[in-house]
Amino acid sequence: MAERAAAPTIILPDDQVAAIVEAMADAIAPRIDDETVFVCMLTGGVWFAADLSRALSRRGRNPMFDCLWVSSYADGRTTTGVVQIRAGLQRPVQGRRVLLVDDVVESGLSLAESARIMRDSGASQVLTAVFARKPIAFPRAIEPDFTGWEAPDRFLVGYGMDMAGRLRGLGGVAALD
């Protein structure tokens, strides 16, 4: 039988998550328009992207929505160092501003590769927004344009972050260490 993981300890409750998203929408709204392509990075970015897109709509911004499915972690706790593209965009980005949206940036590899794909596809500008940025001991491949929360150096789950596909649906953010 598989070992059970430690119970998650909530370190960022739902109401604080919501406040961070609202503040990010305030910062992002002036920089985008309805012709922007809002790209949710799957799978972890779904929760943040849904909340952020609604918050932007409340500010009169209704960009086109799309998804890019990338992976560099598989089911491990650390990056494999290789970014896999599992599914590409459904709409063209050529000549358009793109807002890449993800749950967390740690190494920055997935975000950097996704930004490269957008530029190579002809995007006129690529902006990046992440809910959380974790501290790391080496330079990231990319620094996000918008960051909601400076996360601690802990193994985090909830609000899109996971442990082998589990615990993404927690409303707040929890640590498993």
C-alpha positions as a printed NumPy array, in Angstrom:
array([[  0.   ,   0.   ,   0.   ],
       [  1.244,   3.505,  -0.86 ],
       [  2.533,   5.8  ,   1.867],
       [  0.235,   8.65 ,   2.806],
       [  1.66 ,  12.122,   2.514],
       [  1.654,  14.5  ,   5.447],
       [ -1.54 ,  16.497,   5.846],
       [ -1.349,  19.865,   4.081],
       [ -0.844,  22.945,   6.257],
       [ -2.652,  25.982,   4.862],
       [ -0.215,  28.882,   4.578],
       [ -2.252,  31.162,   2.299],
       [ -6.023,  30.996,   2.912],
       [ -8.715,  31.456,   0.269],
       [ -9.447,  35.09 ,   1.121],
       [ -5.791,  36.054,   0.692],
       [ -5.649,  34.182,  -2.628],
       [ -8.683,  36.185,  -3.807],
       [ -7.114,  39.495,  -2.719],
       [ -3.895,  38.677,  -4.601],
       [ -5.843,  37.881,  -7.772],
       [ -7.759,  41.173,  -7.553],
       [ -4.535,  43.147,  -7.095],
       [ -2.978,  41.384, -10.071],
       [ -6.001,  42.189, -12.228],
       [ -5.597,  45.868, -11.261],
       [ -1.966,  45.748, -12.447],
       [ -2.599,  43.747, -15.636],
       [ -5.795,  45.418, -16.928],
       [ -4.079,  48.632, -18.127],
       [ -1.512,  46.58 , -20.085],
       [ -3.916,  44.422, -22.137],
       [ -6.984,  44.831, -24.342],
       [ -9.692,  42.616, -25.789],
       [ -7.411,  41.642, -28.71 ],
       [ -4.887,  40.141, -26.29 ],
       [ -4.686,  36.345, -26.264],
       [ -4.896,  35.17 , -22.645],
       [ -3.037,  31.832, -22.583],
       [ -3.593,  29.533, -19.621],
       [ -0.676,  27.189, -19.051],
       [ -2.076,  23.764, -18.32 ],
       [ -2.54 ,  22.082, -16.023],
       [ -1.639,  24.063, -12.927],
       [ -2.646,  27.442, -14.306],
       [ -6.35 ,  26.557, -14.651],
       [ -7.428,  27.751, -11.197],
       [ -5.544,  31.04 , -11.335],
       [ -6.483,  31.666, -14.985],
       [-10.188,  31.207, -14.268],
       [-10.119,  33.628, -11.342],
       [ -7.886,  36.144, -13.117],
       [ -9.982,  36.153, -16.299],
       [-13.124,  36.908, -14.262],
       [-11.297,  39.646, -12.33 ],
       [-10.113,  41.193, -15.607],
       [-13.652,  41.059, -16.985],
       [-14.857,  43.04 , -13.954],
       [-12.342,  45.691, -15.055],
       [-13.695,  45.769, -18.607],
       [-11.026,  43.527, -20.128],
       [-12.228,  40.458, -22.034],
       [ -9.255,  39.032, -23.919],
       [ -9.441,  35.966, -26.153],
       [ -8.831,  32.771, -24.174],
       [ -6.617,  29.829, -25.13 ],
       [ -4.516,  27.138, -23.454],
       [ -1.036,  25.721, -23.876],
       [ -0.277,  22.382, -22.245],
       [  3.347,  22.171, -21.139],
       [  5.087,  20.001, -18.587],
       [  8.536,  19.9  , -17.022],
       [  7.765,  18.2  , -13.713],
       [  5.872,  15.01 , -14.606],
       [  4.817,  13.712, -11.184],
       [  8.044,  14.629,  -9.39 ],
       [  8.888,  17.334,  -6.905],
       [ 11.623,  18.824,  -9.085],
       [ 11.829,  19.751, -12.728],
       [ 13.072,  17.18 , -15.197],
       [ 14.895,  20.001, -16.981],
       [ 13.026,  19.173, -20.19 ],
       [  9.886,  21.036, -21.241],
       [  7.356,  18.906, -23.091],
       [  4.651,  20.515, -25.216],
       [  1.613,  18.273, -24.875],
       [ -0.936,  20.458, -26.702],
       [ -0.563,  23.721, -28.577],
       [ -2.776,  26.75 , -29.034],
       [ -6.093,  26.698, -30.844],
       [ -5.929,  30.261, -32.203],
       [ -3.213,  32.246, -33.958],
       [ -1.232,  34.778, -31.951],
       [  0.576,  36.426, -34.864],
       [  0.531,  40.185, -34.461],
       [ -1.241,  39.991, -31.102],
       [ -0.201,  40.616, -27.519],
       [ -0.129,  37.421, -25.445],
       [ -0.596,  37.128, -21.691],
       [  0.823,  33.783, -20.457],
       [ -0.777,  32.776, -17.153],
       [  0.545,  30.068, -14.811],
       [  0.229,  29.025, -11.182],
       [  3.864,  29.091, -10.065],
       [  7.325,  29.815, -11.413],
       [ 10.25 ,  28.024,  -9.875],
       [ 12.952,  27.217, -12.423],
       [ 11.189,  29.318, -15.061],
       [ 11.836,  26.725, -17.775],
       [  8.195,  26.121, -18.734],
       [  7.415,  29.831, -18.741],
       [ 10.512,  30.64 , -20.819],
       [  9.759,  27.903, -23.355],
       [  6.125,  29.004, -23.602],
       [  7.175,  32.628, -24.134],
       [  9.606,  31.49 , -26.839],
       [  6.816,  29.571, -28.58 ],
       [  4.601,  32.678, -28.513],
       [  7.374,  34.884, -29.95 ],
       [  8.202,  32.279, -32.614],
       [  4.482,  32.203, -33.492],
       [  4.604,  35.936, -34.208],
       [  3.178,  37.474, -31.024],
       [  3.753,  41.222, -31.   ],
       [  4.357,  41.183, -27.238],
       [  4.503,  38.447, -24.6  ],
       [  3.572,  39.281, -21.012],
       [  3.753,  36.7  , -18.238],
       [  1.707,  36.447, -15.048],
       [  2.16 ,  33.895, -12.278],
       [  0.275,  33.535,  -9.055],
       [  3.372,  32.514,  -7.079],
       [  7.133,  32.824,  -7.479],
       [  9.311,  30.503,  -5.441],
       [ 12.845,  31.392,  -4.374],
       [ 15.569,  29.373,  -6.02 ],
       [ 19.336,  29.233,  -5.651],
       [ 20.115,  29.776,  -9.351],
       [ 19.   ,  32.334, -11.942],
       [ 15.622,  31.619, -13.499],
       [ 15.163,  31.129, -17.191],
       [ 12.649,  33.993, -17.056],
       [ 11.25 ,  36.479, -14.556],
       [  7.481,  37.033, -14.779],
       [  6.1  ,  40.448, -15.659],
       [  3.415,  40.064, -12.964],
       [  3.78 ,  38.077,  -9.75 ],
       [  1.073,  37.8  ,  -7.143],
       [  2.844,  36.173,  -4.227],
       [  6.445,  35.566,  -3.211],
       [  6.093,  31.974,  -2.038],
       [  8.273,  30.33 ,   0.581],
       [ 10.791,  27.633,  -0.331],
       [  8.466,  24.785,   0.611],
       [  6.629,  22.062,  -1.289],
       [  3.3  ,  23.73 ,  -2.099],
       [ -0.07 ,  22.332,  -3.125],
       [ -3.454,  23.849,  -3.812],
       [ -4.683,  26.552,  -6.15 ],
       [ -3.325,  24.555,  -9.082],
       [ -0.109,  23.343,  -7.476],
       [  0.011,  19.611,  -6.944],
       [  1.648,  16.497,  -5.643],
       [  1.556,  13.935,  -8.466],
       [ -1.737,  15.377,  -9.735],
       [ -3.38 ,  15.559,  -6.323],
       [ -4.427,  18.453,  -4.076],
       [ -4.653,  21.017,  -6.907],
       [ -8.231,  21.844,  -5.941],
       [ -7.513,  23.297,  -2.5  ],
       [ -8.826,  26.855,  -2.523],
       [ -5.896,  28.171,  -0.586],
       [ -2.229,  27.235,  -0.76 ],
       [ -0.791,  24.642,   1.585],
       [  2.653,  23.25 ,   2.38 ],
       [  3.421,  19.546,   2.578],
       [  6.667,  19.625,   4.515]])
